[in-house]
Amino acid sequence: MSNRPKLVGINHVALEVGDLDAALEFYGSLFDFKMRGRVPGMAFIDMGDQFIALAEGRVDGPDRRRHFGLVVDDSDAVRVALDAAGVELVGRRGINFRDPWGNFVQVVDYRDIQFLKTPQVLRGMGLDAIPKREAALRELREKGLA
């Protein structure tokens, strides 16, 4: 038994963007979200028990391989929103795109992955129970999580 601390999850992801208001408008055109808060140069997008911190001041070029994955309740709706916003998908598989500041974003459907929100968190987010698909349930069972 190790005495090292175990990783439990991710509290938040911080993204650098060039313009905070433009970033909120861009992400707001794709996703339904509530703000957790805002301070000069930063805005916080709520995701129940997690959040995304948008930090103004991106000066680097696009990320080549570094990316993060967002979990959504309806990946088909994301495809529609990306198309409506004129955002091009990147790669051949899945829903991957770059935001206007070069951040590489992958989108996955909650029903398809071994990621669980408690019923209380889902309720707090205004979501009903979202049933997992069989492949995700199998992964969860193999780890003793379902």
C-alpha positions, 0 to 999 in steps of 0.5 A: 500500500502506497502512502502517496496521495491518489489522484481523485479528479480534475477540479478545473482546466485553465485555457488561455484566450486572446479576448475574454468576451469573445471567448465567452461568446464563442463557447456560449454559441456552442454550449449551454453553460452558467458562469461560476464567476468573473474577475479581471482577466478571467471568467469561470464556466461552471460544470457542476462540481468542476469548471473551466477557467478562461484566462485572457492573454493568449500569445502562443500559437495553436497547440499541436497535440496538447488538448482537453476533453469536454463531456457533454450530454448530447454530442449530436447537438455539439456537431450541429452547433459547431456546424452552425458556428462555422467551426471546422472539425479536426481529425477523422474520428470524434468531435475535435476542434480548435477554438479561435485561440488555437486551443484543441478541444475534444468533445465526448458524450457522457453516455459513452465514457467511464466518467460518472457524475453523482445524481446530486451533481446532475440534479444541481446541473438541471440534468436528469439521470443520463443512461450509460451505453453498454461499452461504458457500463462494461468499462465501469464494471471492469473497474468495480465502479458500476 
